[in-house]
Amino acid sequence: MFFKNNYKSLLIGLCLLPGLAWGDGINQANTVWVLTSTALVLFMTIPGLSLFYAGLVRSKNVLSVLMQCFAITCLVSILWLAGVYSFIFSDGGELQKFIGGASKLFIADMAPNSQTGDIPETVFFMFQMTFAIITPALIVGAFAERMKFSAMLWFSALWLVIVYMPICHWMWGGGWLADLGAMDFAGGIVIHVNAGIAALVSALVLGNRKGFPNTAMPPHNMTMVVTGAGMLWVGWYGFNAGSALTADGRAGMAMLVTHIGAASGALTWMTIEWQRFGKPSVLGIVTGMVAGLGTITPASGFIGPFGALVIGVTAGVVCFYATQYVKRTLKIDDSLDVFPVHGVGGITGSLLTGVFAASNFGGLGLKDGVSIMQQVSVQALAIIVTIIWSGLFSYLILKLLDNWLGLRVSADEEVQGLDTSLHEETGYLDL
């Protein structure tokens, strides 16, 4: 009788606890997971991507890259609040297929109890904001060591509104690409293809760094590079698994395939480099890891471990040779290989999503009546649209800013380094 009465008391006590999922519609487990994922994705940009990029440049430009990533984080956060979030995720009425509405400008109507699905809308707002932050930050790697800070700020702001905002709405905000059935779980198209194409255009418009390709420009601090890469790997669990917006088996599978994609991409790149150049490099293995992560991203919520292994290996091969082709054959100075790693990886992963999402390849299955070829065709259409939109408007924004502000620092400032010429600071005492 004692245990029976205490068992009943325990049940009553649990029912009286505040904030449980069945009391207010908020699923606390999902909320905690997305809160954690939000922190992980922001961790990818500052400090992860910041350190990764800063270590890859020469020592005279280390602070400039850190500054750019930090400033983009602040700038995008304010623009997201002002209206970018609204025009992606609110109801656009008759224009819904193309753009959202203005009902959530400055999120004036967002209260603590506002919900998106079964999580607070504030949490969804923050989670999606971290994706918007890292996307223009990725582009920094293409014009590192030669772009004016003022031009970088204007480019990032205009690009977020004109390029990222509509493409994100088309895919994730209920737009026309989503209606067609395009699959992009965590940003292969919205983020990696989008930023990769903008990076390629930026590198072409700005031109090569002084001395490229004849002068060697090795990373100045590989310890910093590996530290940043490790942070990216850990943060990517929030990026992909967090995109499930639930703490369930799908999030678990997304985390698993993300890890397999990263590991197989890293080992593949390392192996190719070892065979071609005689020694495996630290830079090669971490770059292969990033390629694997970027390539697995669009597929992460739709595939199983076998598909992840194939996609990761494919990423290592395709992105390695794309990097060699862009730098050595085309001699395009995409300083930190944004296009061949993120752009080519995003394209490859987005196409393979249509294959390995099929249940016969261990995926979660395509929609009823949709064949692999049909899904791959939709994926290809979404990729082509993104390439055209991002490429065209990135070019127009850059040319506008070049005529207005000038994009590039002077030759003397470039030789001196952006740390001192633009910020009057140095990253190291011996400079």
KEDREN-85115 format. One record per residue: z, x, y of N, C-alpha, C in turn; residue in one letter. Coordinates in steps of 0.02 Angstrom, whole numbers, padded with zeros to 5 digits, always signed. Layout:
ZXYZXYZXYa/...
This chain:
+00000+00042-00060+00000+00000+00000+00000+00044+00063m/+00039+00101+00060+00041+00146+00118-00028+00172+00136f/-00065+00195+00084-00131+00223+00097-00180+00169+00119f/-00173+00109+00090-00218+00055+00108-00209+00036+00181k/-00146+00031+00204-00133+00012+00274-00158+00067+00321n/-00147+00130+00303-00169+00185+00347-00244+00190+00348n/-00278+00174+00292-00351+00174+00290-00378+00121+00339y/-00347+00063+00340-00368+00010+00386-00356+00032+00458k/-00299+00064+00470-00283+00087+00538-00334+00139+00562s/-00356+00183+00515-00406+00233+00533-00472+00201+00553l/-00493+00151+00515-00555+00116+00531-00551+00082+00599l/-00494+00050+00612-00486+00016+00677-00487+00067+00733i/-00453+00125+00722-00452+00177+00773-00521+00204+00788g/-00561+00214+00736-00629+00239+00746-00671+00190+00786l/-00662+00127+00771-00701+00076+00807-00682+00073+00881c/-00619+00093+00897-00598+00091+00966-00615+00153+01006l/-00640+00206+00972-00658+00266+01009-00714+00252+01058l/-00712+00279+01118-00762+00264+01169-00828+00299+01155p/-00883+00265+01173-00948+00298+01176-00983+00307+01110g/-00960+00276+01055-00996+00285+00993-01063+00248+00995l/-01108+00268+00952-01178+00245+00958-01183+00169+00955a/-01142+00137+00911-01149+00065+00904-01116+00027+00961w/-01081+00062+01007-01048+00028+01061-01091+00022+01123g/-01133+00071+01139-01169+00069+01202-01244+00084+01196d/-01269+00091+01136-01340+00104+01126-01359+00177+01130g/-01312+00219+01150-01325+00291+01153-01307+00321+01085i/-01354+00359+01056-01340+00394+00995-01312+00463+01013n/-01249+00473+01001-01217+00534+01023-01243+00596+00987q/-01259+00590+00923-01285+00647+00886-01351+00669+00916a/-01396+00621+00929-01460+00638+00959-01451+00667+01030n/-01405+00638+01067-01392+00662+01135-01368+00734+01135t/-01320+00749+01092-01295+00818+01088-01350+00866+01069v/-01392+00847+01022-01446+00892+01001-01496+00904+01057w/-01515+00852+01094-01563+00861+01147-01532+00899+01206v/-01467+00888+01219-01432+00929+01269-01435+01003+01250l/-01422+01017+01187-01424+01086+01162-01495+01114+01167t/-01544+01074+01148-01613+01096+01150-01635+01110+01222s/-01611+01070+01269-01628+01081+01339-01604+01150+01362t/-01543+01167+01344-01517+01233+01362-01558+01288+01328a/-01578+01276+01266-01618+01326+01229-01686+01337+01262l/-01718+01283+01284-01785+01291+01314-01780+01325+01382v/-01729+01308+01422-01720+01344+01485-01704+01418+01471l/-01666+01431+01419-01650+01499+01397-01714+01538+01381f/-01766+01503+01359-01830+01537+01344-01861+01567+01407m/-01854+01532+01464-01884+01557+01526-01838+01608+01560t/-01777+01587+01573-01728+01633+01602-01667+01632+01555i/-01659+01687+01519-01687+01754+01528-01744+01774+01482p/-01761+01734+01430-01806+01757+01378-01874+01783+01401g/-01915+01737+01427-01981+01756+01450-01977+01807+01507l/-01928+01799+01550-01920+01845+01607-01911+01917+01582s/-01868+01928+01533-01856+01995+01507-01917+02020+01467l/-01947+01976+01429-02006+01994+01389-02061+02020+01435f/-02077+01981+01487-02129+02001+01534-02109+02062+01575y/-02046+02064+01598-02024+02119+01641-02026+02186+01604a/-02011+02186+01540-02015+02247+01501-02086+02271+01490g/-02133+02224+01490-02203+02241+01476-02239+02274+01536l/-02214+02261+01596-02247+02290+01655-02220+02360+01669v/-02250+02393+01719-02225+02460+01738-02161+02453+01778r/-02121+02506+01779-02054+02503+01807-02054+02483+01881s/-02108+02499+01917-02110+02483+01988-02122+02408+02002k/-02133+02369+01948-02146+02297+01956-02096+02254+01917n/-02044+02284+01889-01999+02246+01846-01964+02190+01883v/-01940+02203+01943-01905+02151+01981-01952+02095+02004l/-02015+02113+02018-02062+02062+02041-02073+02009+01988s/-02077+02029+01926-02087+01981+01872-02024+01939+01862v/-01966+01970+01862-01904+01932+01856-01898+01882+01913l/-01916+01903+01973-01913+01860+02032-01961+01801+02025m/-02021+01814+02001-02070+01760+01994-02046+01707+01945q/-02020+01728+01887-01996+01680+01838-01936+01640+01865c/-01892+01674+01901-01832+01641+01928-01852+01591+01982f/-01898+01612+02026-01919+01568+02081-01957+01507+02055a/-01998+01517+02004-02035+01461+01974-01985+01411+01944i/-01932+01435+01913-01882+01390+01885-01852+01346+01940t/-01837+01375+01997-01809+01336+02052-01860+01288+02082c/-01920+01313+02094-01973+01273+02126-01992+01213+02083l/-02005+01224+02020-02025+01169+01976-01970+01117+01969v/-01908+01139+01969-01852+01092+01963-01852+01042+02021s/-01864+01066+02082-01865+01022+02140-01926+00976+02139i/-01984+01004+02121-02044+00962+02118-02038+00910+02063l/-02006+00928+02009-01995+00880+01953-01953+00821+01978w/-01900+00836+02016-01858+00784+02044-01897+00742+02095l/-01936+00775+02137-01970+00739+02191-02021+00689+02166a/-02055+00703+02111-02105+00654+02089-02145+00671+02028g/-02145+00734+02007-02186+00752+01949-02163+00714+01887v/-02098+00710+01877-02072+00671+01820-02096+00599+01823y/-02092+00569+01882-02111+00499+01890-02185+00488+01871s/-02228+00531+01896-02300+00521+01885-02321+00539+01814f/-02276+00568+01775-02291+00579+01704-02262+00524+01661i/-02198+00505+01673-02162+00464+01625-02144+00394+01649f/-02166+00373+01708-02153+00304+01728-02218+00263+01720s/-02212+00199+01724-02268+00154+01713-02318+00158+01771d/-02380+00174+01754-02432+00180+01805-02472+00117+01816g/-02452+00062+01783-02488-00002+01793-02560+00003+01769g/-02606-00017+01811-02676-00016+01792-02703+00054+01781e/-02670+00103+01810-02692+00173+01803-02654+00210+01749l/-02618+00174+01706-02574+00204+01657-02610+00254+01611q/-02672+00240+01595-02709+00285+01551-02720+00354+01583k/-02717+00356+01649-02734+00418+01684-02675+00451+01720f/-02628+00411+01745-02571+00438+01782-02515+00387+01784i/-02453+00412+01787-02396+00367+01792-02386+00340+01862g/-02330+00307+01873-02318+00275+01938-02266+00312+01979g/-02249+00281+02036-02203+00312+02084-02133+00281+02082a/-02118+00244+02030-02054+00207+02028-01994+00253+02019s/-02005+00314+01997-01949+00359+01984-01949+00420+02031k/-01980+00412+02090-01977+00467+02138-01904+00481+02155l/-01885+00545+02153-01816+00566+02165-01766+00530+02120f/-01791+00501+02065-01752+00465+02014-01696+00423+02045i/-01714+00387+02098-01664+00348+02134-01631+00294+02091a/-01667+00268+02042-01640+00214+02001-01609+00238+01936d/-01603+00304+01927-01576+00331+01865-01500+00334+01869m/-01467+00296+01825-01394+00294+01822-01370+00330+01760a/-01306+00346+01755-01281+00380+01695-01294+00341+01631p/-01299+00275+01636-01311+00235+01576-01385+00218+01565n/-01430+00245+01607-01501+00235+01595-01522+00271+01531s/-01566+00240+01493-01585+00268+01428-01660+00278+01421q/-01678+00330+01384-01745+00339+01358-01738+00341+01282t/-01761+00290+01248-01746+00284+01177-01671+00274+01168g/-01641+00318+01127-01569+00311+01116-01530+00370+01145d/-01561+00405+01194-01525+00458+01230-01525+00442+01305i/-01478+00469+01343-01478+00456+01415-01542+00482+01447p/-01568+00445+01496-01629+00466+01529-01618+00532+01567e/-01558+00544+01590-01544+00608+01623-01557+00666+01576t/-01540+00657+01513-01550+00710+01464-01625+00719+01450v/-01662+00664+01444-01734+00667+01434-01767+00700+01494f/-01745+00681+01554-01771+00710+01616-01763+00786+01615f/-01704+00809+01598-01690+00881+01597-01729+00916+01543m/-01734+00886+01484-01770+00917+01429-01843+00928+01447f/-01875+00876+01472-01946+00882+01490-01956+00929+01549q/-01907+00934+01594-01912+00979+01651-01916+01051+01628m/-01879+01069+01575-01881+01138+01551-01950+01156+01524t/-01986+01109+01498-02056+01121+01475-02101+01133+01536f/-02090+01093+01588-02130+01102+01649-02115+01169+01682a/-02055+01195+01674-02037+01259+01703-02072+01317+01668i/-02072+01316+01602-02098+01374+01566-02175+01378+01569i/-02209+01322+01581-02282+01323+01578-02312+01365+01634t/-02297+01354+01698-02324+01399+01749-02294+01469+01745p/-02233+01475+01718-02204+01542+01709-02244+01584+01660a/-02273+01551+01610-02316+01588+01562-02375+01620+01598l/-02402+01587+01648-02462+01611+01682-02448+01675+01720i/-02386+01686+01738-02366+01747+01774-02392+01810+01739v/-02392+01808+01673-02414+01866+01635-02486+01886+01647g/-02527+01841+01672-02598+01857+01682-02609+01894+01747a/-02570+01878+01799-02582+01910+01864-02525+01957+01884f/-02485+01977+01834-02429+02022+01848-02453+02086+01881a/-02412+02112+01926-02421+02176+01959-02473+02176+02015e/-02499+02118+02034-02550+02120+02087-02555+02058+02130r/-02517+02005+02118-02522+01944+02157-02467+01940+02210m/-02485+01916+02269-02435+01905+02322-02384+01853+02299k/-02322+01863+02320-02269+01817+02301-02281+01748+02332f/-02303+01746+02394-02317+01681+02427-02373+01644+02392s/-02425+01680+02373-02481+01648+02337-02459+01623+02269a/-02415+01661+02236-02389+01641+02171-02350+01575+02176m/-02309+01569+02229-02271+01507+02238-02316+01447+02250l/-02365+01456+02294-02411+01401+02309-02453+01383+02247w/-02476+01433+02212-02515+01420+02152-02474+01381+02101f/-02413+01402+02089-02371+01369+02039-02358+01297+02058s/-02345+01284+02122-02331+01215+02144-02393+01171+02137a/-02449+01194+02163-02510+01154+02160-02534+01145+02088l/-02528+01197+02049-02550+01193+01979-02507+01143+01940w/-02442+01142+01953-02398+01095+01919-02420+01023+01933l/-02436+01009+01996-02453+00940+02016-02524+00921+01995v/-02571+00965+02005-02642+00948+01995-02664+00957+01922i/-02635+01006+01887-02657+01021+01819-02607+00997+01767v/-02546+01022+01771-02497+01006+01719-02481+00931+01717y/-02469+00902+01775-02445+00833+01779-02493+00783+01745m/-02557+00783+01760-02601+00735+01727-02610+00749+01653p/-02617+00812+01633-02627+00827+01562-02566+00807+01522i/-02506+00821+01549-02445+00801+01515-02441+00725+01508c/-02460+00689+01560-02460+00616+01556-02509+00591+01504h/-02568+00619+01503-02619+00597+01454-02594+00604+01382w/-02554+00656+01370-02533+00669+01302-02464+00639+01286m/-02416+00646+01331-02347+00627+01316-02322+00567+01357w/-02359+00546+01408-02335+00493+01450-02369+00426+01437g/-02404+00420+01382-02438+00358+01366-02508+00354+01393g/-02539+00411+01405-02606+00414+01432-02661+00408+01380g/-02722+00421+01401-02780+00405+01359-02787+00452+01299w/-02765+00514+01304-02768+00558+01245-02720+00535+01191l/-02662+00512+01211-02614+00484+01163-02643+00422+01130a/-02678+00380+01169-02709+00320+01141-02762+00337+01090d/-02797+00393+01100-02848+00414+01052-02817+00441+00987l/-02753+00457+00989-02719+00483+00930-02713+00558+00928g/-02723+00592+00985-02715+00665+00986-02643+00683+00970a/-02634+00736+00931-02569+00758+00907-02549+00823+00940m/-02494+00823+00975-02467+00884+01006-02391+00875+01009d/-02358+00899+00957-02287+00884+00950-02244+00914+01005f/-02257+00978+01022-02213+01012+01069-02249+01054+01122a/-02315+01047+01128-02347+01080+01184-02403+01128+01169g/-02434+01126+01111-02490+01170+01097-02547+01161+01146g/-02560+01098+01163-02614+01083+01211-02585+01079+01282i/-02533+01040+01291-02504+01029+01357-02481+01094+01389v/-02453+01138+01349-02424+01199+01376-02467+01261+01361i/-02481+01275+01298-02511+01340+01281-02586+01343+01297h/-02624+01293+01278-02695+01293+01297-02701+01289+01373v/-02662+01245+01402-02664+01234+01474-02649+01298+01513n/-02592+01329+01497-02573+01391+01531-02619+01449+01513a/-02643+01451+01451-02687+01505+01430-02752+01506+01468g/-02782+01447+01477-02845+01443+01515-02833+01460+01588i/-02779+01435+01617-02763+01453+01686-02752+01528+01694a/-02722+01559+01644-02711+01631+01646-02777+01669+01645a/-02823+01648+01602-02889+01681+01599-02925+01675+01665l/-02925+01615+01694-02958+01605+01759-02924+01647+01813v/-02858+01651+01812-02822+01691+01861-02841+01765+01856s/-02844+01790+01795-02861+01860+01786-02932+01875+01811a/-02977+01828+01800-03046+01837+01823-03052+01834+01898l/-03016+01787+01929-03021+01778+02001-02988+01836+02038v/-02930+01859+02015-02895+01913+02048-02928+01981+02035l/-02960+01988+01978-02988+02052+01961-02938+02098+01927g/-02962+02153+01901-02919+02199+01863-02871+02237+01908n/-02816+02259+01878-02770+02303+01913-02804+02370+01928r/-02782+02402+01980-02809+02468+01998-02800+02517+01940k/-02855+02544+01915-02852+02591+01859-02869+02561+01792g/-02866+02495+01785-02883+02463+01721-02959+02462+01712f/-02987+02478+01653-02953+02492+01589-02946+02567+01573p/-02962+02609+01620-02963+02681+01605-02894+02714+01607n/-02849+02685+01646-02781+02713+01651-02734+02675+01605t/-02696+02712+01565-02647+02681+01519-02591+02648+01560a/-02574+02588+01540-02520+02552+01574-02472+02524+01522m/-02435+02569+01488-02391+02546+01434-02329+02510+01461p/-02297+02470+01419-02234+02438+01439-02183+02490+01460p/-02144+02476+01511-02097+02527+01535-02030+02524+01498h/-02015+02468+01464-01949+02461+01432-01956+02416+01371n/-01968+02447+01313-01977+02408+01252-01911+02376+01228m/-01855+02406+01246-01791+02374+01229-01786+02306+01262t/-01806+02303+01326-01806+02240+01362-01856+02191+01331m/-01913+02215+01310-01964+02172+01279-01937+02140+01216v/-01907+02180+01172-01882+02153+01109-01823+02105+01121v/-01781+02121+01169-01726+02075+01186-01753+02008+01209t/-01802+02009+01254-01832+01947+01277-01867+01910+01222g/-01902+01946+01177-01936+01915+01121-01887+01880+01074a/-01830+01912+01062-01779+01880+01020-01752+01817+01050g/-01744+01817+01116-01721+01757+01150-01774+01702+01146m/-01837+01721+01151-01890+01671+01144-01888+01639+01075l/-01880+01680+01024-01879+01654+00955-01822+01603+00947w/-01762+01622+00969-01705+01576+00963-01716+01513+01005v/-01739+01523+01067-01749+01465+01111-01802+01418+01086g/-01850+01445+01048-01905+01403+01024-01882+01349+00975w/-01824+01357+00945-01797+01303+00903-01784+01241+00945y/-01760+01250+01006-01752+01193+01051-01819+01166+01072g/-01866+01210+01085-01933+01191+01106-01965+01144+01055f/-01966+01164+00992-02001+01125+00940-01956+01074+00906n/-01900+01095+00879-01857+01048+00845-01827+00997+00893a/-01814+01019+00955-01788+00972+01004-01837+00917+01023g/-01902+00931+01014-01953+00881+01032-01951+00820+00987s/-01915+00824+00931-01906+00764+00890-01863+00713+00927a/-01822+00736+00974-01775+00694+01012-01725+00659+00967l/-01718+00683+00906-01670+00656+00858-01640+00712+00818t/-01579+00702+00796-01546+00751+00753-01553+00727+00681a/-01613+00737+00654-01627+00711+00587-01670+00760+00548d/-01697+00736+00492-01737+00778+00448-01800+00803+00481g/-01829+00764+00525-01890+00787+00558-01876+00847+00603r/-01820+00844+00639-01801+00902+00680-01787+00962+00636a/-01755+00951+00579-01742+01006+00532-01806+01037+00506g/-01855+00995+00489-01919+01021+00465-01956+01058+00520m/-01953+01031+00582-01985+01065+00638-01954+01134+00649a/-01889+01140+00641-01856+01205+00649-01877+01252+00593m/-01880+01227+00532-01900+01268+00475-01970+01295+00483l/-02018+01252+00499-02087+01275+00504-02097+01320+00564v/-02058+01309+00617-02060+01354+00675-02041+01425+00654t/-01988+01431+00616-01965+01496+00593-02017+01530+00548h/-02045+01492+00502-02096+01520+00456-02157+01542+00495i/-02178+01503+00545-02235+01522+00586-02224+01586+00623g/-02164+01594+00651-02147+01655+00688-02146+01716+00643a/-02113+01709+00586-02106+01766+00540-02173+01788+00511a/-02213+01739+00490-02278+01757+00460-02327+01784+00512s/-02325+01757+00573-02367+01783+00627-02349+01855+00643g/-02283+01870+00646-02261+01938+00662-02281+01988+00608a/-02270+01971+00545-02287+02017+00491-02363+02027+00485l/-02401+01974+00497-02474+01980+00493-02500+02027+00547t/-02478+02017+00609-02500+02060+00664-02480+02133+00650w/-02419+02144+00627-02394+02211+00612-02437+02244+00558m/-02455+02206+00506-02494+02233+00451-02564+02254+00473t/-02596+02211+00513-02663+02227+00538-02661+02290+00581i/-02613+02293+00624-02606+02350+00669-02591+02414+00629e/-02549+02409+00578-02532+02466+00536-02594+02494+00501w/-02635+02448+00475-02696+02469+00440-02747+02500+00488q/-02753+02472+00548-02804+02495+00595-02784+02559+00631r/-02720+02565+00650-02700+02620+00693-02652+02669+00659f/-02634+02655+00596-02595+02703+00559-02520+02695+00563g/-02495+02658+00614-02424+02649+00622-02410+02578+00646k/-02356+02547+00621-02336+02481+00646-02297+02488+00710p/-02315+02451+00761-02280+02458+00825-02231+02401+00836s/-02180+02415+00875-02131+02364+00894-02165+02311+00937v/-02208+02334+00983-02244+02287+01026-02287+02240+00984l/-02318+02266+00931-02361+02225+00888-02322+02171+00852g/-02265+02188+00823-02228+02139+00784-02200+02083+00828i/-02177+02101+00889-02150+02048+00932-02206+02006+00962v/-02264+02036+00976-02320+01996+01001-02345+01948+00947t/-02346+01972+00885-02365+01928+00829-02317+01870+00821g/-02253+01884+00833-02203+01830+00831-02218+01777+00883m/-02232+01798+00945-02247+01750+00998-02311+01712+00981v/-02361+01746+00954-02423+01712+00934-02409+01660+00880a/-02367+01677+00832-02350+01629+00780-02314+01569+00807g/-02269+01580+00854-02232+01524+00884-02277+01479+00925l/-02320+01509+00966-02365+01468+01006-02414+01428+00964g/-02435+01457+00909-02485+01424+00866-02454+01368+00825t/-02391+01377+00804-02358+01325+00764-02334+01267+00806i/-02328+01276+00871-02297+01226+00915-02328+01157+00911t/-02395+01149+00916-02422+01080+00915-02413+01046+00847p/-02407+01086+00795-02403+01058+00727-02333+01049+00702a/-02283+01075+00737-02216+01084+00710-02183+01019+00685s/-02198+00963+00715-02167+00901+00693-02208+00861+00644g/-02264+00890+00622-02310+00853+00579-02324+00886+00512f/-02304+00949+00503-02324+00987+00443-02265+01008+00402i/-02280+01036+00342-02229+01063+00298-02232+01139+00296g/-02189+01170+00255-02185+01243+00253-02250+01278+00233p/-02288+01248+00187-02351+01280+00167-02399+01284+00226f/-02406+01230+00263-02448+01230+00322-02424+01280+00373g/-02358+01287+00380-02329+01334+00428-02348+01405+00410a/-02345+01422+00345-02363+01489+00323-02436+01504+00338l/-02479+01458+00323-02551+01468+00336-02564+01475+00411v/-02534+01431+00451-02543+01434+00523-02516+01499+00552i/-02459+01521+00529-02430+01583+00553-02473+01644+00538g/-02498+01648+00477-02542+01703+00458-02606+01700+00499v/-02634+01640+00506-02695+01632+00545-02684+01654+00617t/-02626+01636+00645-02609+01656+00714-02609+01732+00720a/-02578+01767+00673-02575+01839+00676-02644+01871+00676g/-02689+01844+00635-02757+01871+00631-02798+01855+00693v/-02801+01790+00709-02845+01767+00763-02822+01795+00831v/-02757+01792+00844-02733+01814+00910-02737+01890+00917c/-02728+01927+00862-02736+02000+00865-02807+02018+00887f/-02856+01990+00853-02925+02007+00868-02948+01979+00935y/-02919+01922+00955-02934+01895+01021-02909+01942+01076a/-02849+01970+01066-02821+02017+01114-02865+02079+01120t/-02885+02106+01063-02928+02165+01064-02995+02150+01099q/-03022+02091+01086-03088+02073+01115-03084+02065+01191y/-03033+02030+01214-03026+02018+01286-03015+02083+01324v/-02971+02126+01298-02954+02187+01334-03007+02242+01325k/-03030+02252+01264-03072+02311+01250-03146+02297+01256r/-03167+02237+01239-03239+02222+01243-03257+02190+01310t/-03221+02135+01327-03235+02102+01391-03205+02138+01450l/-03153+02180+01436-03119+02218+01488-03091+02172+01544k/-03063+02117+01523-03029+02070+01569-02955+02089+01570i/-02928+02098+01628-02859+02120+01635-02811+02061+01639d/-02806+02024+01584-02753+01975+01575-02691+02017+01557d/-02653+02036+01607-02605+02091+01602-02562+02089+01539s/-02533+02032+01524-02485+02027+01469-02512+01982+01413l/-02578+01975+01409-02612+01941+01353-02594+01868+01346d/-02591+01833+01401-02573+01762+01400-02627+01721+01366v/-02690+01732+01385-02744+01692+01355-02753+01706+01281f/-02760+01768+01258-02772+01779+01187-02713+01761+01143p/-02652+01763+01169-02594+01745+01128-02578+01671+01134v/-02569+01646+01195-02549+01576+01204-02609+01529+01203h/-02662+01547+01239-02720+01503+01242-02756+01498+01176g/-02774+01555+01147-02808+01554+01082-02762+01528+01028v/-02698+01547+01031-02651+01520+00982-02643+01445+00987g/-02639+01419+01048-02634+01347+01057-02695+01310+01032g/-02754+01337+01044-02816+01306+01019-02816+01306+00943i/-02801+01363+00913-02801+01369+00840-02751+01321+00809t/-02690+01322+00834-02638+01278+00806-02653+01205+00815g/-02682+01187+00871-02698+01116+00884-02752+01091+00836s/-02801+01132+00822-02853+01113+00774-02824+01108+00703l/-02783+01157+00684-02755+01157+00616-02703+01103+00607l/-02675+01076+00661-02630+01019+00655-02665+00961+00620t/-02728+00950+00638-02766+00896+00608-02778+00905+00534g/-02772+00967+00510-02782+00981+00439-02715+00977+00402v/-02666+01015+00424-02604+01023+00385-02553+00967+00397f/-02569+00921+00442-02527+00861+00447-02541+00812+00391a/-02598+00820+00358-02617+00776+00303-02568+00784+00245a/-02551+00729+00212-02501+00730+00159-02522+00774+00100s/-02587+00779+00087-02609+00820+00030-02601+00895+00043n/-02585+00914+00105-02568+00984+00120-02493+00992+00134f/-02454+00942+00115-02382+00946+00124-02357+00922+00191g/-02402+00893+00233-02381+00868+00298-02351+00799+00294g/-02332+00773+00352-02301+00706+00353-02351+00650+00350l/-02416+00667+00352-02468+00617+00344-02501+00598+00409g/-02566+00585+00405-02604+00560+00462-02598+00484+00466l/-02620+00455+00520-02618+00382+00526-02663+00350+00474k/-02646+00289+00454-02684+00254+00404-02757+00249+00425d/-02801+00266+00379-02872+00260+00391-02903+00318+00429g/-02862+00368+00447-02888+00426+00484-02896+00484+00436v/-02957+00510+00432-02971+00567+00389-02955+00632+00426s/-02954+00687+00388-02941+00752+00418-02995+00769+00470i/-03058+00756+00453-03111+00771+00500-03106+00730+00564m/-03087+00667+00556-03079+00624+00615-03023+00650+00660q/-02968+00671+00629-02911+00696+00669-02929+00763+00702q/-02963+00806+00666-02984+00870+00695-03031+00858+00754v/-03074+00808+00748-03120+00791+00803-03082+00769+00865s/-03030+00728+00855-02988+00707+00912-02952+00766+00942v/-02927+00810+00899-02893+00870+00924-02941+00913+00966q/-03002+00920+00941-03052+00960+00976-03068+00930+01045a/-03073+00864+01047-03086+00830+01111-03030+00844+01161l/-02968+00838+01138-02910+00850+01183-02910+00922+01208a/-02928+00968+01165-02931+01039+01184-02985+01050+01236i/-03044+01022+01225-03101+01031+01271-03084+01002+01339i/-03055+00942+01340-03036+00910+01403-02986+00954+01441v/-02937+00981+01405-02887+01024+01436-02918+01088+01464t/-02963+01117+01426-02997+01179+01448-03036+01165+01512i/-03072+01111+01514-03113+01095+01573-03069+01081+01633i/-03019+01037+01624-02976+01018+01680-02937+01077+01706w/-02904+01113+01661-02864+01170+01682-02907+01225+01712s/-02964+01240+01680-03007+01293+01705-03036+01278+01773g/-03060+01217+01782-03092+01197+01846-03041+01196+01903l/-02986+01162+01893-02939+01155+01948-02898+01218+01960f/-02886+01257+01908-02854+01322+01920-02898+01366+01964s/-02963+01365+01951-03010+01404+01991-03011+01380+02063y/-03014+01314+02073-03016+01287+02140-02953+01301+02179l/-02895+01296+02146-02832+01312+02180-02830+01385+02200i/-02850+01428+02156-02850+01500+02171-02897+01517+02228l/-02956+01488+02228-03004+01503+02281-02979+01476+02348k/-02948+01417+02348-02919+01389+02409-02865+01435+02437l/-02821+01457+02393-02767+01501+02415-02792+01569+02437l/-02844+01593+02405-02873+01657+02424-02901+01655+02495d/-02934+01599+02511-02961+01590+02579-02907+01580+02631n/-02852+01550+02610-02798+01532+02657-02748+01590+02666w/-02720+01614+02610-02667+01663+02612-02689+01733+02590l/-02741+01733+02548-02757+01795+02511-02714+01797+02449g/-02745+01809+02392-02708+01809+02329-02676+01875+02312l/-02709+01928+02332-02691+01993+02304-02658+02038+02357r/-02610+02077+02334-02579+02126+02379-02630+02181+02395v/-02616+02219+02447-02662+02273+02465-02660+02329+02413s/-02710+02372+02414-02713+02427+02367-02652+02472+02372a/-02630+02485+02434-02571+02527+02444-02508+02495+02416d/-02502+02429+02425-02444+02393+02399-02444+02394+02323e/-02503+02388+02294-02508+02388+02221-02488+02456+02193e/-02510+02509+02225-02492+02576+02203-02418+02588+02211v/-02391+02566+02266-02319+02573+02279-02277+02533+02230q/-02302+02476+02209-02265+02431+02165-02239+02372+02203g/-02239+02314+02171-02220+02252+02205-02145+02248+02220l/-02106+02284+02181-02033+02280+02193-02015+02301+02264d/-02041+02358+02284-02025+02383+02351-02070+02353+02405t/-02135+02344+02389-02181+02320+02441-02170+02247+02458s/-02148+02205+02411-02138+02134+02423-02065+02114+02430l/-02021+02151+02397-01951+02129+02395-01902+02181+02423h/-01927+02241+02438-01885+02294+02466-01825+02309+02421e/-01837+02309+02356-01785+02323+02307-01816+02362+02250e/-01774+02394+02211-01798+02429+02151-01755+02409+02091t/-01788+02410+02034-01752+02391+01973-01709+02447+01946g/-01724+02509+01964-01689+02566+01936-01671+02615+01992y/-01615+02648+01985-01590+02691+02038-01632+02753+02051l/-01671+02775+02000-01709+02837+02007-01776+02826+02040d/-01791+02766+02063-01856+02754+02095-01852+02768+02170l/
